[in-house]
Amino acid sequence: MRGTTVLPGTPCQVQNGGELPMHRLEVPVLNALPFAIGTFDAIGPMSRATFPHRHTFHEIVYVTGGTGTHVVDLARWELRPPHLCVIAPGQVHHWDARDLSGHVVLFTDDFLLDHPGDRELLRRLSERPWLTLDGPTHARMGRLIAELDEEYRAGARGVESVLRALLHVLVVRAARLPQTASAVPPARPGAVAEEFARLAARPDLGLWSVSAYAERIGVTPGYLTEAVKAATGRTPSQLVREARAGEAKRLLARTDLTVRQIAGRVGFGDPAYFCRFFRRETGVSPGDFRRRGDVRAVRRSQ
């Protein structure tokens, strides 16, 4: 289990430009038990982070109070507690919620050593992550979560095996829960296309390839292509090229940056390649575009 946890305050794994933060499980001492449980307040601000991010670990969230929404892979779930939510390693999520209360259970794949079949159950649960609990189920889940929390904090002899057993019961019982009518996510392809459009309007993010957009959104490039084409009739590659050319035009018209500097700003390491790209997309060279009279008109109208 070495290397699966980090000490509190350890920086997130460094990501390439435009990629989402990747959080690792924090534990009190290095290589301690790769498991943690606590209230949102006890786990800390990251348990209700408002910015999109990923984990290297599993997260089970038991929500008992609060208003707002929880966004998991672009599906926005309204809080009407009590809920149970399962987030798999690598999934993208964030909170837009107030007065959030409940418990968070965090653990790595290593902790499932005694019950490897739970990995598949957790994967299936992550595909329908927002489960609404009725009264009796809420009461049973509450007792089980409380027992997990008490066992974790007591740290008595054999704590690891007891926690694994209780977690196994939690996962199995969660997998038995039905999909409720109130837990139907919005159309995912449409949400992906909408998020792509929102990011494409943000040249400051420096996302100049389909794979960079897919990484930021949390889907595969193939899925992104299908979603955007279904929504717009065009491929994300076409739209990314337009976005790059559009940003280059703005920089040529509004700044005194050199062509080399502008090439770097829109993701080209080779200015000559940028010039060929720009001519192919616009029909003129960057220099000709900057010298054209209509560029000055664009400047005046902005």
N, C-alpha and C positions, 0 to 999 in steps of 0.2 A: 504493500500500500504506500510505499515511499513515493514522494513526488506528486501525490494526488491532492495535497492540501498545502495551504500557505499560512503564514502568521498574519494576525490582524494588521491592517495598514499596508500590506504588500501591494504595490501598484498592479493595476490590471495588466494582462499580457499586452505587449506592444503590438498594435495592428498597423497594417499599411494604410495609407491615406484613404479616407472615406469608409473604412470598415468599422463595424460596431465594436464597442468595448467587450472584452471577454473576461468574465469574472470567475475566479477560482474560489474554492471553499476555504474560508478562514477558520482556523482552529487555534486554541490558546497556546499550544506548544507544537513545534515542528513534528510532523509525522504522527500526530495524535489521531484518535479515532476519526475516520472520515465521515462524521455524522454530527449534525447539530439540530436542535429544536428550541424554539422560543417564541414569544410574542413578537409582533412587528416591532414594538419598542425595544425589546431585548436584543433582537437580531441586529437592529440598527437601520439607518436611513436607506441602505441599499436594498432592504427587504421590500420597500415601496418606491423604488426609483422611478422617476418621472420621465426618464430618457430611454429610448430603445437600447437594449443590451442583450447579451447572451451569457450563458453559464457553461462551465465544464462539468457541472453536476446536475442531479435531479432536484426538483423542488416541488413539494406538495404544500399547497396553501389552503388553510382552513379559515375561511372568512366568516366572522360572526357579526360584524357591524361595519357600517360605512356607506357612503354614497359616491356615485361617479361611475367610472368604467375601468376595466382592465383589458389591455390590448395584447393579444397573443397572435403572432404571425398575421397581423393586419386585421384580424377579426376582433371587433370591439364588443366586449361583454358588459352589460349593465349590472351593477351591483344591486342585488335584492337578496341579502343574506338570509339564511346561511348557504354558503357555497363550498365546494371542494374543487380545487384546481390543480392539475398536474402539468408541470412544465418540464420537457425533456432537455437534456444537454444539447446546446446548439440552437434551440428555439429562440426567437426574438420576442421580447415582451416588455411592457412598461405599464405603469399605473397613472391614471388620471382620476384620483379619488381623494375624498376627504373623510376624516374621522375613521380611518381604517383600523379595524381590530380583528384579532384572531391569532392563529399560530402559523408558523412556517417551519416545515421539516426539510432539511437539506442533507443530501448524502451523495456520495460518488458511486460509480459502478462497482468499485471494490467492496463496498459495504454489502452488496447483494450476494456475497460469496456463498452463504448457506442456502439461498433460494434463487438460483440463476434464472429460473422461469419467470421471476418477477420482472425481469428486463422487458420481456415481451408484453406483459400486462401493462407496464408503465408506458411502453411505446403506444399501445392501443389507447390508453387513457389520454395521452398527450394529443391524440387526434380528435378528441372530444373533451377539451380541457375544462369546460365550465359546467360543473354539475350542481344542480339545485337540490338541496336536501329537504325532505319532509320532516315533520316533527319528530317521529320516532327515530328516523335515521340520524337526524341532527343530534339527538340525545346520545345514541350509541357512539357516533363519531367523536362527540365531545368527551365522553368518558375515556375512549381509547387514546385520544390525543393527550388528555390530561395524564394518563398513566405513562405514556411515552415521555412526557416532559418531566414528570416526577422521577422516573427511573434514570433519566439522563442527568438530572441535577444531583441526585443522591450519589451516583458513581460508586455504588456498592460492588462487592465481589461478583463477578460474572455479568457485569453491566452490558458488555458488548453482545453476548449471546441473547440476553433478554431483549435488548433493543432490536436486534435483528428479527427475533420472533414476533415482537409487537409490530414492527414495520411490515413484516410479511402479512400479518392479519389485516393491517390497514390497507395495503395494496390489494389484497384479494377482495376485501369488502367493497372497496372503491370500484373494482372491476365489475362487481355485481350490480352496481347502480344503473338504472335505465337512463337512456337519453330522454330528457324532458322536453316538452314542446316549447318551453321558454328558452331553451338553450340551443337555438338554431343560429349559427353564425351567418353574417351577410355573405353574399356571393363572393367567394374568394378571388376568382379571376378578375372581377371588376375592381375589387379592393386593391389588388396588385397593380393593375393598370393605373388606377387613381394615384397610388403612391409613387409610381414611376413618373407620372406627369408632374407631381409636386416636386420631386427631386430634380427632374430635368429643368425645372424653372429656377434652380439654385446653382448657378455656375460657380459660386464660391466654394462649393463642396469638392470641386475637382474630380467629379465622376465622369470620366471620358471613355468608358468602355461598357459594353453590356454586362460583362462579368462583374465590374465594379458596382453597377446598379443592383444586380442580382444579389451580390454579397451584402450590400447595405439593406436591402429589403428583406433578405432571409429566404430566398427561393433559388432554384437552379436557373442558369441562363436559359435552358430550354423551356422551363415553365414560364419565365418572364416573357420570352418571345411569343409563346402561344397566347398568353393573357393579353399582352399589348396588341397583338395582331387582331385578336377577336374583338377588342374594344375600339380600335382605331382603323383597322384595315391596313395598317403599316407595321413594319417590324421595328423593334427598338433600335436596331442598328441604323436604320434610316433616320430615326428621330435623334439619336445621339450625334450622328454626323451633322444634322441641322443645328443642333445645340452648340456643337463645337464651332461651326462656321459662324453662327449668330454671335457668339461671345467674341470671336476673333474680330468680326465687323465692329462690334461695340468698342473694343479696345483700340482698333485702328482709327475709329472716328472720334473717340473721346479722350484719348491719351496720347502722350508723346513717347510711349514705349517703343523700343525697336522691334523689328519683325522677329528677331531672335527671342527677345523677351516675351513677346506675345505668343510665339510658338510654344514656349515653355509653360505659359499660363494655361493653354488649352491642351496640354498633355503631349506635346511633340518634343522629343529630344533633339531631333534633326530639323533645323530650319528649312533645309531644302525640301524635305518630305512634306513639311507643313505648307510650303508654297505650292507644291504640286496638288496637295489636298485642297487648298483654298481655291486654286484656279479651277479644279474639277467641280467643286461645289458651287462656285459663284460665276465662273466664266471669265474672271479677271485675276490678275496677280494681286497680292497684298499691297504692293507699292502703287499700282494703278488704282486700286480701290481707294487708298488714302488720298491720292491726288485728284480724284474725280470731284466735280463740282457738287454732286448730290450728297457727298459726305458732309460738306459744310452745311448743307441744308438740314441734314439729320442732326448735326450738332446744335443748330439754332432751335430746332423743334423739340429737343429733349428737355 
